């Protein structure tokens, strides 16, 4: 039976494939990413590690209210 894919968090973080931080950090990343790549979409995951449902929902709310509006 195939095993689920495993992510090397350190490698993903170092390469920029994994971004974590405050709304300002994420906002700056998104602005830079959009400008450098011309991408018009973003796929995010907000329920990681030991976050409970309320914490994950709060992360998503912060993303939607404080990070996404700054992206052109």
N, C-alpha and C positions, 0 to 999 in steps of 0.2 A: 504494500500500500504506500503511495507517495506521502512523503512528509510535507508539512506546510513549509513554505519558504521562510528562511530566517534572514533577518536583517542585521548586519553588523552596524550597530548604531554609531560607533566612533567613526567608521569609514563614511557612512552616510552624512553625518554631521560635518566632517572635514571637507567633503566634496560639495556641500551646499544642497544636497538632496534632502536633508532633514534640517528644518529650521524651527527653532524654539526661542521663546523669549517674550518680552513685553509686547503690548500692542504696537508701541513705537518701533521696536525692532522688526516686527513682522511687516509693518507698513513700509518701512524703509526697504526691506528685502523685496517686497512686492513691486514697489516703484522701480527699483533697480532691475529686477527680473523682467518686468514688462518693457522697460526702455531698451534693455540689452538684447532681448530675444524677439520682441514683437508679438509674444504670445498673447492670446486673448482668452485664455482659460487658466484655471488653477484647480488642482485637485488637492484637497486637504483632508487630514484625518485628525480628529480631535479627541479621540478616546484611546489613550495609550497608558501602558504601564498600570499603575495602581490607582489611576483617577477613578473616582466614582461617577455615577451618572450626572449628578448635580455639577460636579467640577468640569466634566466634559461639556455640558450644556453652557456653563459660564464661559469656557474658552471659546466656544462657537459664537456666543453672543458678543464677546469682545472683538472677535475677528470681524463679525458682520458690522458692528457699530463703529469700531475704531480703526480698523485696518483697511477693509475693502473700499470704503468711500473715497479713500485717497488715491486709488488706482484709476488712471485715465481710461 
